[in-house]
């Protein structure tokens, strides 16, 4: 039980990377404004939140490969050490460039903390227990973003922006528990020596999960990026509390839906779960596009959150049930990379659309895409759905 609690805490580290400093970015900008051009310092302050994600996206596959080859627990401990040491630099650094450099390196630690625990779940658990643990981690990890943001806001308000960086001592605390509670799996080392699968063979039957994840996160992240401007420009909602409430409810429903994933998978097949994901996402974006009222927008964001909350546990479960154990780390790392790359791709693709079509039309277009995907996912499997050949038992 204690090991599961630590796994849940590890799941919160993904949210900690960016959500912790988001509320105090204006304070950081104001503190360092004399170190250069004010506009440039503001851009650097915004980069403090996004840079770890970018580094994580590119380093996660390498982390997964190292974990498969040399042991996941040892690498996870090293990643937690890097995460904690570099994350706390903001407690004392007197240059924004030092903080920026440290957070770039922190991205490697974030990659380890998000990739290796999922692979370890595949090593430690099987069957229904594995599905429940994955759902629990996804749900609690989603809800952690809200908790971290609220905690950081309180620390920043009462103790100043530097106090927020004290939250990054959490990886160092978890490092001790991982060392004591997480044994390296010996059977995995034997499997690595015996496995002769090539990458093409290992990913056969699950390759389609990555483009599905890419499209889903790219579309959903548009809600996060553009909703504040939509509320301001079209609904004249200026109160930050009301804007935050939209995201808080979406996060809450996403966490609850992730917690219900194991229950849902017992009643629907793998393909139908994707159909449900796309259906709720289509309903959510459709409401946001067609009814420009604040209360309707909240409901729409909550419905979209239900769909998004199911994506990660479903894809992680399908990968763990379908791949050779020696490839788990690398293929789960692909999920981490895809999520973070999708966030950057979302801005690049949807920003021009909002400028040309406007926010309601962009949300409407995304809703139609989700609706089409939902319809296709309900079609009989033999018509289009790839047949997964399981090489590891669920």
C-alpha positions in Angstrom: 0.0 0.0 0.0 2.8 2.4 0.8 4.4 1.8 -2.5 1.1 2.8 -4.3 1.0 6.0 -2.2 4.6 6.8 -3.3 3.6 6.1 -7.0 0.7 8.5 -6.6 3.1 11.1 -5.2 5.4 10.5 -8.2 2.5 11.1 -10.5 2.1 14.6 -9.0 5.6 15.6 -10.1 4.4 16.1 -13.7 2.0 18.8 -12.5 4.6 20.2 -10.1 7.0 21.0 -13.0 4.9 23.9 -14.4 1.9 24.4 -12.1 4.0 25.4 -9.1 5.5 28.5 -10.6 2.6 29.6 -12.9 0.9 31.8 -10.2 4.1 33.7 -9.4 5.5 34.3 -12.9 4.5 38.0 -12.7 6.4 38.3 -9.4 9.5 36.7 -10.9 9.3 39.0 -13.9 9.1 42.1 -11.7 12.0 40.9 -9.5 14.4 40.4 -12.4 13.2 43.3 -14.6 16.5 45.2 -14.1 18.6 42.4 -15.6 17.7 43.3 -19.2 15.0 44.7 -21.5 11.7 44.4 -19.7 10.0 42.7 -22.7 12.8 40.2 -22.9 12.7 39.4 -19.2 8.9 38.8 -19.5 9.6 36.3 -22.3 12.2 34.6 -20.2 9.8 34.4 -17.3 7.2 32.7 -19.5 9.9 30.3 -20.7 10.5 29.2 -17.1 7.2 27.3 -17.3 7.5 25.8 -20.8 11.2 24.9 -21.0 11.1 21.8 -18.8 8.3 20.5 -20.9 10.3 20.9 -24.1 13.4 19.2 -22.7 11.2 16.5 -21.3 9.7 15.8 -24.7 13.1 15.2 -26.3 14.8 13.4 -23.4 12.0 11.0 -22.4 12.8 8.4 -25.2 16.5 8.4 -24.1 15.4 8.0 -20.4 13.1 5.1 -21.4 15.9 3.4 -23.3 18.3 3.8 -20.4 15.7 2.4 -17.9 15.1 -0.6 -20.1 18.8 -1.3 -20.4 20.3 -0.5 -17.0 17.4 -0.6 -14.5 14.5 1.6 -14.0 14.7 2.1 -10.2 18.3 3.4 -10.3 17.5 5.7 -13.1 14.4 7.0 -11.4 16.4 7.8 -8.3 18.9 9.7 -10.4 16.1 11.6 -12.1 14.5 12.5 -8.8 17.9 13.8 -7.6 18.3 16.0 -10.7 14.6 17.2 -10.4 15.0 18.2 -6.7 18.4 19.9 -7.0 17.7 21.9 -10.1 14.1 22.7 -9.1 15.2 24.4 -5.9 17.6 26.7 -7.6 15.0 29.5 -7.5 15.3 29.6 -3.7 18.6 31.4 -3.9 19.6 32.3 -7.5 20.0 36.0 -8.2 19.9 35.6 -12.0 16.9 34.6 -14.1 19.3 32.9 -16.5 20.6 30.6 -13.7 17.0 29.6 -13.0 16.3 29.1 -16.7 19.3 26.9 -17.1 18.4 24.9 -14.0 14.9 24.3 -15.2 16.1 23.2 -18.6 18.1 20.4 -16.8 15.1 19.8 -14.6 13.3 18.6 -17.7 15.4 15.5 -17.7 14.3 14.7 -14.1 10.7 15.4 -15.1 11.0 12.9 -18.0 12.3 10.2 -15.5 9.6 10.9 -13.0 6.8 10.7 -15.6 8.1 7.7 -17.6 9.7 5.2 -15.3 6.9 4.9 -12.6 4.4 3.8 -15.3 6.9 1.2 -16.6 7.5 0.0 -13.0 3.7 -0.5 -12.6 4.0 -2.9 -15.5 6.8 -4.7 -13.6 5.1 -4.8 -10.2 1.5 -5.4 -11.0 -0.7 -7.4 -13.4 -4.3 -7.8 -14.4 -7.1 -5.8 -12.7 -4.6 -4.5 -10.1 -2.5 -3.0 -12.8 -5.5 -1.3 -14.4 -6.6 0.1 -11.0 -3.2 1.4 -10.1 -2.8 3.1 -13.5 -6.3 4.7 -13.2 -5.5 5.8 -9.7 -2.2 7.4 -10.7 -3.8 9.2 -13.7 -6.7 10.5 -11.6 -4.6 11.7 -8.7 -2.0 13.1 -11.0 -4.6 15.2 -12.7 -6.0 16.5 -9.5 -2.5 17.2 -8.2 -2.3 20.0 -10.8 -5.1 21.9 -9.0 -3.7 21.2 -5.5 -0.2 22.4 -6.6 -1.5 25.5 -8.2 -3.5 26.5 -5.1 -0.6 25.7 -2.8 1.8 27.7 -4.9 -0.6 30.6 -5.0 -0.8 30.7 -1.2 3.0 30.5 -0.8 3.6 33.2 -3.3 1.0 35.5 -1.8 2.1 35.2 1.8 5.8 34.4 1.6 7.0 35.7 -1.8 7.8 34.0 -5.1 11.0 32.2 -3.8 8.9 30.2 -1.3 7.2 28.4 -4.2 10.5 26.8 -5.1 10.5 25.0 -1.8 7.8 22.7 -3.3 10.6 21.2 -5.4 12.1 19.5 -2.4 9.3 16.9 -2.9 11.4 14.8 -5.4 14.2 14.6 -2.9 11.9 13.3 -0.2 10.4 10.8 -2.6 13.9 9.7 -3.5 14.4 8.2 0.0 11.1 6.2 -0.3 11.9 4.9 -3.8 15.3 3.7 -2.5 13.7 1.8 0.4 10.5 0.5 -1.2 11.2 0.0 -5.0 13.3 -3.1 -5.7 14.9 -3.5 -9.1 13.1 -6.3 -11.0 15.4 -9.2 -11.6 13.1 -10.9 -14.1 13.2 -7.8 -16.2 17.0 -8.0 -16.5 16.6 -11.7 -17.7 14.0 -10.6 -20.2 16.2 -7.9 -21.6 18.9 -10.5 -22.3 16.5 -12.9 -23.9 14.4 -10.4 -25.9 15.3 -10.3 -29.5 12.5 -8.0 -30.6 13.3 -5.1 -32.9 11.5 -1.8 -32.5 9.2 -2.5 -35.4 8.2 -5.8 -33.8 7.8 -4.3 -30.4 5.5 -1.5 -31.6 3.5 -3.7 -34.0 -0.2 -3.5 -33.0 0.1 -0.4 -30.8 1.6 2.1 -33.2 -1.8 3.8 -33.7 -2.0 4.8 -30.1 0.6 7.5 -30.5 -1.2 9.5 -33.3 -4.4 9.1 -31.4 -2.7 10.6 -28.4 -1.1 13.3 -30.5 -4.4 14.4 -32.0 -6.4 14.2 -28.8 -3.9 16.3 -26.7 -3.3 18.8 -29.5 -7.1 19.5 -29.8 -7.7 19.5 -26.0 -4.8 21.8 -25.2 -6.4 24.4 -27.4 -9.1 24.7 -24.7 -6.4 25.5 -22.1 -4.5 27.9 -24.3 -7.4 29.9 -25.8 -10.2 29.7 -23.2 -9.0 32.7 -21.1 -9.0 34.9 -24.3 -12.4 33.5 -25.4 -13.9 34.4 -22.0 -12.4 37.9 -22.1 -13.1 38.8 -25.7 -16.5 37.2 -26.2 -18.1 37.0 -22.8 -16.3 39.9 -21.1 -15.3 37.7 -18.1 -12.5 39.6 -16.5 -12.5 38.0 -13.0 -9.5 35.7 -12.8 -11.4 33.6 -10.2 -14.2 32.9 -12.7 -11.6 32.0 -15.4 -9.8 29.7 -13.0 -13.1 28.0 -12.1 -13.5 26.8 -15.6 -10.1 25.0 -15.5 -10.6 23.8 -12.0 -13.9 22.0 -12.9 -12.3 20.6 -16.1 -9.4 19.3 -14.0 -11.8 17.8 -11.4 -13.9 16.0 -13.9 -10.8 14.7 -15.7 -9.4 13.3 -12.4 -12.7 11.7 -11.5 -13.0 10.1 -15.0 -9.5 8.8 -14.8 -10.3 7.2 -11.4 -13.3 5.5 -13.0 -11.3 4.1 -15.9 -10.9 0.6 -14.5 -14.7 0.3 -13.9 -15.3 1.6 -17.5 -12.9 -0.9 -19.1 -14.8 -3.8 -17.5 -17.9 -2.7 -19.3 -16.6 -1.5 -22.7 -14.0 -2.9 -25.0 -10.8 -1.0 -25.9 -12.3 0.6 -29.0 -15.5 1.7 -27.3 -13.5 3.5 -24.6 -11.9 5.6 -27.4 -15.4 6.3 -28.7 -16.5 7.6 -25.3 -13.4 9.8 -25.0 -14.1 11.4 -28.4 -17.8 11.7 -27.7 -17.4 13.7 -24.4 -14.7 15.8 -26.0 -17.0 16.6 -28.9 -19.9 17.5 -26.6 -17.6 19.8 -24.5 -16.1 21.7 -27.4 -19.5 21.9 -29.1 -21.1 23.6 -26.1 -18.2 26.1 -25.9 -18.6 27.0 -29.5 -22.4 27.2 -29.9 -23.6 28.7 -26.6 -21.5 31.8 -25.5 -22.7 31.8 -21.9 -20.4 31.5 -18.9 -22.4 28.7 -17.2 -22.6 26.7 -20.5 -18.8 27.2 -21.0 -18.2 25.7 -17.5 -20.3 22.6 -18.4 -18.6 22.3 -21.8 -15.1 22.4 -20.2 -16.2 19.8 -17.6 -17.4 17.5 -20.4 -14.2 17.9 -22.3 -12.3 17.2 -19.1 -14.1 13.8 -18.8 -12.8 12.8 -22.2 -9.2 14.0 -21.6 -9.0 12.3 -18.2 -9.5 8.9 -19.8 -6.9 9.2 -22.5 -3.7 8.7 -20.6 -4.7 5.7 -18.5 -6.3 4.0 -21.5 -3.2 4.4 -23.7 -0.8 3.4 -20.9 -2.8 0.3 -20.1 -3.0 -0.8 -23.7 0.8 -0.3 -24.1 1.6 -2.2 -20.9 -0.7 -5.1 -21.9 0.7 -5.4 -25.4 4.4 -5.0 -25.3 7.4 -7.0 -24.3 8.6 -6.0 -20.8 12.0 -5.2 -22.2 10.4 -2.4 -24.3 8.1 -0.9 -21.7 10.3 2.0 -20.7 10.9 3.2 -24.2 7.3 2.9 -25.4 5.9 4.6 -22.3 8.5 7.3 -22.8 6.9 7.8 -26.2 3.7 8.6 -24.5 5.4 11.3 -22.4 7.1 12.8 -25.4 3.9 12.8 -27.4 2.0 14.6 -24.7 4.5 17.4 -24.4 5.1 17.8 -28.1 1.3 17.9 -28.6 1.1 20.9 -26.3 3.6 22.9 -28.4 1.9 21.7 -31.6 -1.5 22.8 -30.3 -0.4 26.4 -30.1 1.3 26.4 -33.5 -1.8 24.9 -35.2 -4.7 26.5 -33.4 -3.3 30.1 -33.0 -3.6 30.8 -36.8 -7.1 29.3 -36.8 -8.3 31.6 -34.0 -6.9 34.6 -35.8 -8.7 33.6 -39.1 -11.9 32.0 -37.8 -12.2 33.3 -34.3 -12.5 31.3 -31.0 -16.0 29.9 -31.4 -15.4 28.6 -34.9 -12.1 27.0 -33.9 -13.8 25.2 -31.0 -16.6 24.2 -33.3 -14.1 22.8 -35.8 -12.4 20.8 -33.1 -15.8 19.5 -31.9 -16.6 18.3 -35.4 -13.2 16.5 -35.6 -13.9 14.8 -32.3 -17.4 13.8 -33.4 -16.1 12.2 -36.5 -13.5 10.3 -34.6 -16.2 9.1 -32.2 -18.4 7.8 -35.0 -15.4 6.0 -36.6 -14.5 4.4 -33.3 -18.0 3.0 -32.9 -17.7 1.2 -36.3 -17.0 -2.5 -36.2 -13.4 -3.3 -35.4 -12.7 -5.3 -38.5 -13.5 -2.4 -40.8 -10.6 -0.3 -39.8 -9.2 -0.8 -36.2 -5.6 -2.3 -36.0 -5.5 -5.7 -34.4 -3.1 -5.7 -31.4 -1.1 -8.8 -30.9 -0.3 -9.0 -27.2 3.2 -10.0 -26.3 2.8 -9.5 -22.5 -0.2 -10.5 -20.5 -2.5 -8.0 -18.9 
